[in-house]
């Protein structure tokens, strides 16, 4: 495909989203502390985190103090060739830790690696990942400028949903990643990621469109890219969510 065809495909995708413009101002891409008089993030709706009756998120594993890149390296080293849950003996090829800018202001969290991710060791590289890349580009960023991870670091067999004990074992490493990166905004991709992070059984249709305080960031749930592949009519909902992301990052 030529560069002209690539550009045409991108413009067609943005038109499907309803994109009405992209900021090229580089100032909103840089990390900055919020002003003292800035509006605080909207508080989590009452009962959202407690709807499932679960305990609060577990404390992350101990990591070395220092820059985010060093902290992430320490977390990855602590995971090692993990055998903490049953997934290590159920066909997984490798750990899929996370990828992107260690100092990202925007972080995406998905459910678990799929077949393509298990082969390459990188989250969101299949068809859903290609769509996520376009979604990121729709707000004027690139994959290299954000951070992408999953709740679960190993592929469940046949891409089934992770089981509770697998989540309990693996999620502290995600919490440690969040605490190392300190993103300003976290986007939870799909029902599983949103329900896991918010400790709720509410459907994604009820969770999206709202913001939540989460580990020092603003959490925005939205539909998973794989869902959009099956339900393209929901792309505009995701674009509304991404416009909110862009506004929180200081975009126009």
N, C-alpha and C positions, 0 to 999 in steps of 0.2 A: 504494500500500500504506500502511495506517495505521501509526501508531507502535506500536499494540498488535500488529499483524501483524509488524512489524519485530522487536519484542522476542521474540515467539513463535518466529520463524525463527532468531534468534540462540540462544535456549535449546535449540531442537531440534538445532542444529549442535553446541553444546557437549556435549549429551547423546551425540551420535554419537562425539565425541572421547573421551568418558569423563571429562570435566571434573568434578571433585568439589569445586570451590570456586575463588574468585578473590579474591586479596588486594586490599583497598581501602586498605591502609596506604601513604600517600604517601612514606614514608621510603625505600623500596627503589627508588623511581624516580630518586632524585637520585644524581649522580656522587659517588663516594667512593673514596678510595684504600683498598686492602685492608689489613687490620690486619697488623702486623709478624709476628704468629704465625699468620696465616691459612694454610690449606693451599694449596700451589701447585697450578696446573692440572696435570692428568694429562699426563705426557709423551707425545709422539707415539709410537705403536707403532713398533718398529724396522722400518725398511725401507719405511714407508708413503710417505714423500716420495721415496724413491729407487727405487720399484718400476718406474717407467717409464724409469729410467736418465737422466732429464733433468737439466739444470743447476738450481741453486737459483734462486729468483725473482730477476728482474732488479731492479736498483736503480731506484727511482721517479724520475720527472723532478724536476729541481730546482724547489722552490717557495719562496715567500716565507715567512719565519718569522712567527709571530704566531698569533692566535686561529684555531681551526679553520675558521670561516666564511671568513676571509680567505684561508687556505691553499686551501680548496676552490675559491674564486673564481679563485685564481691557476692552479690545475690546469685548471679549465674554460677559462680564457683561453688556456692553453698548447695545449690540444686544438684550439681554434679550429673552423673549418669543415673538419674533418680530411680529408686526402686521402692519409694515410700507407699505407693498404692498399687492396686492390681493392674493398672494400665501398662506397666512396664513389661508384663508378661503376656499381653494380649495383642501383640502385633505392631506396636509402635516402633518406628525406625529411629527416631531421635527426638530430643527435647526441642520444642519450638518456643524460644524464650520471649522474644520481642525484638523490634527493630525500629530505628528512627533516631531522632535527635534527643540525646539525654537531657537537654535543657528545653524541651518542647513546651510551649504554652498550651498546646492542644494534644490530648491523648485519646485514642480510640481503644475500646475494650470489646472484644468479641467473646464467643463462647469457647471454642476449642479448635485445634487444627483439623483440617480435612486432609484428603489424600495428597493433594498437591503440596500443601504445607508440610506434611510429614516427610515428603521426599526432599524438599528444598530447605527445610529448617527455618522458613520465614513465614510469618503470619500473613494471610490474605494475599495469596498469589494466584489463585484460581480465577474463575469467572467472576465470583463475588468480589474478589480482591481487585480485579481490574475495574469493576464498577466503583468500588470504594476509592480508588485512585482518582477517578473522574469526579467523584463527590468532593474530595479534598481540593482538587484543582478548581472546582466551581466557586470556592471562596478565596481563590488567589494564592493557595499554598501548594506545596509539593509533598510527596511522601517523606522526603528527606527532612522536612521541617517539622513534622509531627512525630508522635511515637505511637506504635501500634502493638498491642499485646492481646492475649486471651486470658480468660479466667483459668482455663486448664492448659497445661503446657504439653500434654501428650494427646495424640489422636485416639479417641474412643473407637472401638471396633465398629465397622459399618456406619461410622459417623453418628452413632446413637447419642442421646443426651447424656452428659456426665451424671454419675450417681452421687448421692449426697456425701458419701465418705470420700469420694475422689475430689469433690469440691472442697471439703473441709481440709483435706491434706494439701491441696495445691493453692488455694486462694491466699494464704498468708504471703506467698511469694509475689502475687499481684499487688497486694497492699504495700509490700516493701518497694516494688517498682514505682508505684504512685508516690510514695513518700520520698523516694530518691529524686524523682523528676520534678515534683511539685508543679504539675500543670495548673494552668488557670482554669481550663475547661476540660472535662472528661465527657466523651460521647459514648454511651453504652449502646452497642449495636445489637438490637434484637431482644426478644423476650427473656431469654436465659440470662444474658449478661445483666440486663436491667433488674430482673427479679433477684439475682444473686447479690448484686451490689447493694440493693435497697432493702433486702430481707423482706420481700413481699411476694404475694401470689397474684397481685393485680396483673391483668393482661397488659401487653405493651400498648394497646390502643388507649388504655386509660392512663398509662404512665407518661406517654409522650405528650409534648405540648406544655410540659411543666418543667420547672428547674428545681434542683435539690442541692443542699449543702452536702459535700462529701469530701472528707479528709482534706479540708482546706481548699477544695476546688468547687466549681459549679458543675453539677452532673446533669447532662441532658440525654434522656433516653430517646432513641429513634428506631426506625425499622432497620432490620439487617439487610445488607445488600443482596443476600440470597433471596430474601422475601421479595425484594423489588424486581428481581429477575422473573419471578412468578407472577407478580402483581405490579406491573409498571404504572398503574394508575395511582400508586402511592408515592411516586417520585416527588410530586409537588409537596406532599406532607414533609418529606425529608428535606426538601429545599427550604421550607419554612423553618425547620429545626436548624438547618445550617446557617440561615440568615441570623438566627438568634446567636449561634456560635460566633459568627463573624462580628456581631455587635458587641458581644462580651469580650472579644479580643481587641476591640477598639477600632474595628473597620467601619466603613461608611454604610 
